[in-house]
Amino acid sequence: MGKRAAASARSERGRPGRSPRLAVSGGKAASASLELDRLIHERVRLAIVSALAVNQSLSFNELKELLGVTDGNLSVHARRLEEAGYVECLKSFAGRMPRTEFRLTRLGRDALERYLTHMEGLIRSTRAGS
């Protein structure tokens, strides 16, 4: 892992819901400050949270197929979301076959709502500045 990637990983680790400020110019001297949740901002994790927001639950295989990711990739990103309390992972058996099911928690739903609100503000600010 390179220095930049290691620093990025360290800055994100153990800080669910916390993120750096992103300053956006919206005209003459006006500026808006938005906090983006870096945990959700990552592409695969945003896709997981978004898919779970519109489904009561999804199995590991359903999520993997829907997102087009590998087992390992999905597992790592889902674990990060679970550690943050955004996603709940339920393990069971269907006969002898293990089944892993994911659900979005209230904390995860709230985090997604904040993230979407921030992105909408960023889009409005960008459009107002052009």
Secondary structure as UniProt FT lines:
FT   HELIX           3..12
FT   TURN            13..14
FT   TURN            16..17
FT   STRAND          21..25
FT   STRAND          31..35
FT   HELIX           38..41
FT   HELIX           43..53
FT   STRAND          58..59
FT   HELIX           60..67
FT   HELIX           71..83
FT   TURN            84..85
FT   STRAND          87..94
FT   TURN            95..96
FT   STRAND          97..104
FT   HELIX           106..129
//
